[in-house]
Amino acid sequence: MKYQGSCLCGAVAIDITGPIEHVMYCHCKMCRKAHGSSFASFGLVSKENFEISGIDNIRSYKSSAHVTRTFCSTCGSNIEWNDSSEFGDGYRSFALGLLDSEFEAESEEHIFQSDGVKWGKCCAS
């Protein structure tokens, strides 16, 4: 398995050499604001399977006690959601929108759905 991706301007690129182990769709207010959307989509990858280039273009924002969000300083694309608590041990959580490679998630969940907005429903049931 190999996945590649980049930010909108191409200044930051990611290479993933292992499985994307889990996908999270977060509906919390902070993620909605950070992504400018009704929810944020993140992929979870083992640290040893994740490489990032263009780090001079990455800026960060500490959005809460344990979370730092990174983004491209040129185009503003979301890059990562870094959790310094035990939840983030051994993993990198990246914005799925960066991917140029297709993949099918085997494990996914929606979190903080109770914080979701009424206008952000993506699919009819």
Residue pairs with C-beta under 8 A, 6 or more apart in sequence:
1 16
1 17
1 18
1 19
2 15
2 16
2 17
2 101
3 14
3 15
3 16
3 20
3 99
3 101
3 103
4 13
4 14
4 15
4 16
4 99
4 100
4 101
5 13
5 14
5 16
5 94
5 98
5 99
5 100
5 101
6 12
6 13
6 14
6 98
6 100
7 13
7 54
7 57
7 72
7 74
7 75
7 77
7 79
7 98
8 72
8 75
8 76
8 77
9 72
9 74
9 75
9 77
11 54
11 57
11 72
11 73
11 74
11 75
12 52
12 53
12 54
12 55
12 57
12 58
12 72
12 77
12 79
13 52
13 53
13 54
14 50
14 51
14 52
14 53
14 79
14 94
14 98
15 50
15 51
15 52
15 53
16 45
16 49
16 50
16 51
17 49
17 50
17 51
18 45
18 46
18 48
18 49
19 45
19 49
19 106
20 43
20 44
20 45
20 103
20 105
21 44
21 45
21 46
21 91
21 107
22 43
22 44
22 105
22 107
22 108
22 109
23 41
23 42
23 43
23 44
23 96
23 105
23 107
23 108
23 109
24 41
24 42
24 44
24 93
24 108
24 109
24 110
24 111
25 39
25 40
25 41
25 42
25 108
25 109
25 110
25 111
26 39
26 40
26 42
26 110
26 111
26 112
27 38
27 39
27 110
27 111
27 112
27 113
27 114
27 115
27 116
27 117
27 120
28 111
28 112
28 115
29 115
30 63
30 64
30 67
31 39
31 40
31 81
31 112
32 38
32 39
32 40
32 117
32 120
34 40
34 63
34 69
34 78
35 41
35 78
35 95
37 120
38 116
38 117
38 119
38 120
38 121
38 122
39 110
39 116
39 120
39 122
40 78
40 81
40 95
41 95
41 96
41 97
42 81
42 93
42 94
42 95
42 96
43 93
43 94
43 95
43 96
43 99
43 105
44 91
44 92
44 93
45 91
45 92
45 93
45 94
46 90
46 91
46 92
47 90
47 91
47 92
50 92
50 94
52 58
52 79
54 72
57 72
57 73
57 74
58 70
58 71
58 72
58 73
58 79
59 70
59 71
59 72
59 73
60 68
60 69
60 70
60 71
60 82
61 68
61 69
61 70
61 71
62 68
63 69
66 83
66 84
66 85
66 87
66 88
67 81
67 82
67 83
67 84
68 82
68 84
69 78
69 80
69 81
69 82
70 78
70 79
70 80
70 82
71 77
71 78
71 79
72 79
77 95
77 97
77 98
78 95
78 97
78 98
79 94
79 95
79 98
80 92
80 93
80 94
80 95
81 93
81 94
81 95
82 88
82 92
82 93
83 93
